[in-house]
Structures are given as C-alpha cells and as structure tokens.
C-alpha cells in the first residue's frame, strides 16, 4: 500500500463512524489545548520577567553594598550571609573614581536613598527618594518617560516621580490620549493630565540633625532632630513597571548632586552610623553599570578579589530558570493528564472499530493483505486522530489564551501603558505539541493495530456482516 492509499483509507474509515471519531477528537483537542495553554503560560511568565530585566539593563548592572547579600536565601544561606565580613574597601568617592577608570564600566554613581515626606499642594505622602546622575538619561527605563523630561543637570532642584507615588498623593495621572480614551478611574482618585503635574513644585521634608550638643539632647529629642524642607520641581513622570514596584525602586528620583545636598541624618539606625564612622563608608551602596554582560563578569571578578560585597540580578538567573523549569513541568504534567485520558479514548475507538470491521479485515487478508498492511491502516487512523486533534487543540489553546489575556489586561492591568502578553508560543512548543499528540495517538493505537493484524481470515469471514 502507498502512503496516499493509507491516508485515504484512514480518512474514509474514520468518516464512517464520524460521531465516535468526533467524540474521540474532542478528547484529544481538550488535552492538547490544556497542555499548550498551561505550558505557554509558564514560558510567557518567564519571558516577560527576563525581558523586563533586560530592558532595564539589570543584567549589566550591580550594586555594591556595605553588607553581604545572598540571593539564594533560605535559613541556611541567610545565616551564612550574616556571618560574612563586611566590605573591606570603604564605599566613598575614591572607590567611585577607581571604578570609573575601569574600561568595562559605563556608569558608576552613589545610591543615596533617603526617607522623605512629600507635600504636593495640600496632599502629603511618605516615600523614599533616590539619586540618578545625568549619565542615566539615555539608559532604560529613564530614556522613555511617561511624561516630561529628564533632569537638566546634576545639581538641579528637579525630580522624577512615579505614577504609583502620584496615586498615593490622590492623583490618577493620564496623558491627553489616555483621558480621551475615557478609561476607568478609581473613585478615590482625582483625574489629572500629565502636563498639569509637570512643572509643579513639591516640598521634600527630610529629617536632619539640628544639634549634637549634650545639652540639646538633655533638653529633648525635638532639639536634636528636626525636619527641613527642600523645594523641588517635578520635571518628569516615570512609567508603571508591571514586573517591579515600589520595593524595587525609589518613587522620587533626584539628581545625584541634589540628593547629596538634601538635609539628612546620614543613617537609618545607630548601628549604621557607628559602622560608617568605623569603616569610613561615605555611602551605603554604589550602583555600577557595565558596557556588556561579559564586562559585568570581569567587574565581579575584580570586586571579589578586593573583597567588596555586591549584588547582581544575574546571580539569581540560574535559580530563576530552575524555578521556571519546575513551574513549566508542573503545568505540563497537568495538561499531560488530559492528553493521556484522551489516549484511552483512542484505544477504545480503535478496539470498537476492529469488532465492527472484523469481516472486512478477513477479506483483506484473504485477497493477499499482509499483517503489516493491516497494522499500518490502524496506525494511520490513530495518527490521523492525533494530527487533527493537535491542530484543533493548538487552535483551542491559542484562543483561550487570547481571551485570558484580554480579560487580564482589561480588568487587572487596565492602567498599564503597554499590553502585557502573559502567554508565549515559541515554534518548538507548537511543533512539539503536534508531534507529541501524534506519538500518544500512535502508542494508543499500537495494541488495537496488533490485535487487528492477528485476526485469522477464516474466523473473520465466518462472522456475519
């Protein structure tokens, strides 16, 4: 028998029992649909997170810290991190100068993080301020702001603020286009156009030491510590980040020179004050951006040799990939169970077909049909169900993911600037699903094919048709 003959016979035989074939196909379609939807979710989640890190250049940057940080976490590793010695080299302008001369380094600056209260008109909110140099103007995500522009200089009295922080002040800020789209606004927020926020002045209230005199301390804490006000103009608004948030970056960013001049205590805890004075640390942390991922490895080698503690996101990349691999495996197993149930449906369909076509099989053998030909006919029928089921399952899975994406983006990420695709369909997932469906179908058709080929022609012809 030729390949064309086998395909035509498989199609005709399945069409004769089209209701049973359809019910079997539905099982395969649901199995493949569930498998591809679940696995594509795991792949999409990993892709979104890693691409967000790459778009923000997190894989080419690290943060030098006075304290050790262990990315892997866990009780055992946390104890090890605590026992590790503090950075041997003081974090000061001298270290920054040394790092700036390294050919692998693109940008290096001190991260000055201060707790502040921000006053905008009559609204007040507490947050953390951060620092950025002018060199970061062309680096993501600061090269594409939601509205406004970057600082005009390293000592300018200007600030970038986040959309999330403006919400904490009671404002839902939208661009002119977003307002025209008439998107829903939280009832507790006031709708404001972005261009009306740009140029407004905010007051930063930071805590500072008024006096270190013992007499002042005896007179009361209010004579030692007080709040000082600094007036700053908003020049830009940062975009919302779907895969980061307030815990990963500061809500109010100042030019590095302005941040240095902001009145502050210079420490968050007494232990930090004593440590900084003892070790000569001028800063709590320093940000380093390299020219490439390969350069990042060279800088890490240098810092390790100098016994300087640092944290880099790529240190946890392998751990992150392991976690996603486990997630993909769990989701894949859940989808696989549905497909295996469909496989039993194929076995049942093929066995019923053998009973109905026993006389037909006997005639084929009587006129010279070989056992191999009989097996191939049933193999092709099972494979045909697997192939058509795979195509239908991929279509079903893709359609369900599009609906899920639409619901999530409309209901839960309604204020996002970009459409978030939670699912990903790489070519190997689509192709692998087709091959896997055919393979499961062939395995399911193995026993019925062998049983059909073992029927004796005389016994089959005695059966009344």
KOLLONU-289600 format. One record per residue (C-alpha): x, y, z. Coordinates in steps of 0.5 Angstrom, whole numbers, plus 500, padded with zeros to 3 digits. Example, Ala and Ser with C-alpha at 12.3 -4.5 7.8 and 13.67 -1.06 7.14 Angstrom:
2
525491516;527498514;
***
This chain:
465
500500500;502507498;502513503;497516499;492510500;493509507;491517508;485516504;483509508;484512514;480518513;474514510;474509516;474515521;469518517;464512517;464513525;464520525;460521531;465517535;471520532;469527533;468525541;475522541;478528537;474533543;478529548;485530544;483537543;482539550;488535552;493539547;489545549;490545556;497543555;499548551;496554555;499552561;506551558;505557554;503561561;510559564;514561558;511567558;512569565;519567565;520571558;516577561;520578567;527576564;526581558;523587563;530586567;534586560;530592558;532596565;539593564;539590570;544584567;549589566;549592573;550591580;550595587;556595591;554595599;557595606;554589607;553582604;547579601;546572599;541572593;539564594;536566601;534560606;535560613;542556612;544561607;542567611;546565617;552565612;551572609;550575616;557572618;560574612;565580613;563587611;566590605;574591606;574597602;570604604;565606600;567613598;568618592;575615592;572608590;568611585;574614582;577608581;571604578;570610573;577609571;576601569;575600562;569595563;565601567;560605563;557609569;558609577;555613582;553613589;546611591;543616596;537613599;533618604;526617607;522624606;515626607;513630600;508635600;504637594;499643595;495640601;497633600;503629604;505622603;512619606;516615601;524614599;528619595;533616590;539619586;541619579;547622575;546626568;549620565;543615566;539620562;540615556;539609560;533605560;528606563;529613564;530614557;523613556;519617561;511617562;511625561;516630562;524630561;530628565;534633570;537639567;543638571;547634577;545640582;538642579;533642584;529638580;525631581;522625577;516622581;513615579;506614577;505610583;507615588;502621585;497616586;499616594;498623594;491622591;492623583;491619578;495622572;494621565;496623558;492627554;491621550;489617556;484622558;481622551;480614551;476615557;479609561;476608568;479612574;479609582;473613585;478615591;483619586;483625582;484625575;490630573;493631566;500629566;502636563;499640569;503636574;510637570;513644573;509643580;513644586;514639591;517640598;521635601;521634608;527630611;530629618;536632620;541633626;540640629;545639634;550634637;551638644;550634650;546640653;541640647;540632648;538633655;533639653;529634649;530630642;526636639;532640640;537635637;533632631;528636626;525637619;528641614;524643608;527643601;523646595;524641588;520642581;517636578;520635571;518628569;514622571;516615571;512609567;509604571;513598571;509591571;514587574;517591579;515596584;516601590;520596593;525595587;526603586;525609589;519613588;522620588;529621584;533627585;540629581;546626585;548633587;542635590;541628593;548629597;546636599;539634602;539635609;539628613;541624619;546620614;544614618;537610619;540606625;545608630;549601628;549604621;552611624;558607628;559602622;560608617;565612622;569606624;570604617;570610613;564609609;561615606;555612602;551606604;551603597;554605590;551603583;555600577;553599570;558596565;558596558;556589557;554582560;561580559;564586562;560585568;563578570;570582569;568587575;565582579;572578579;575585581;570586586;571579589;579580589;578586593;573583598;568588596;561586597;556587591;549584589;548583582;541580579;544576574;547572580;540569581;539568574;540561574;536560581;530563577;531559571;531553576;524555579;521557572;523550570;519547576;513551574;513549567;514542569;508542574;504546569;506541563;504535568;497537569;496538561;499531560;494528565;488531560;492528554;493521557;486521558;484522551;489517549;485512553;479514548;483513542;484506545;477505546;475508539;480503535;478497539;471498537;473499530;476492530;470489532;466493527;471491521;473484523;470481517;473487513;480485516;479478514;477480507;483484506;488478509;484473504;486477498;493478500;493483505;499483510;499483517;504490516;499493512;493492517;497495523;499501518;492502517;490502524;496506526;495512521;488512523;490513530;496518528;490522524;486523530;493525534;494530528;487533527;487533535;493537535;491542530;485543534;488543541;493549539;487553536;483552542;489553547;491560543;484562543;483561551;490565552;488571548;481571552;485571558;490576556;484581554;481580561;487581565;489587561;482590562;481588569;487588573;493592569;488597566;492603567;499600564;502604558;503597555;499591553;502585557;502578554;502573559;503567554;508566549;508561544;515559541;516555535;518549539;512549543;507549537;511544533;513539540;505539541;503536534;509531535;507529542;500529540;501524534;506520539;501519544;496517539;500512536;502509542;495509544;493505537;499500538;495495542;489495537;493495531;497489533;490486535;487487528;493484525;493478529;486476527;485470523;482471516;477464516;475466523;473473521;470471514;465467518;463473522;456475519;456482517;
***
